[in-house]
Amino acid sequence: MNVAADIVVALGAYAALGVVFALAFVTRGAQRIDPAAHTGTPGFRAAIFPGAVALWPLLLRRWWACGREPAHGRDA
């Protein structure tokens, strides 16, 4: 297999994982990272979807970090 085909396969896998992540992120993850996103409209969720697909590793890290920290107002 040549290098160009390997790059295309890698980008396709990255995009496929990004779409799966973005579906979960726009429904649940965005509101965990930013509580103001809880009241986000369907248009807002559609607007952040492409960015979530492209930046899914960074957003996953932030979402993961929010799950380990105490929620605002619930710390001692």
PyMOL commands that set and color helices and strands:
alter all, ss='L'
color gray80, all
select helices_A, chain A and resi 3-33+35-39+42-54+56-68
alter helices_A, ss='H'
color red, helices_A
deselect
rebuild
show_as cartoon
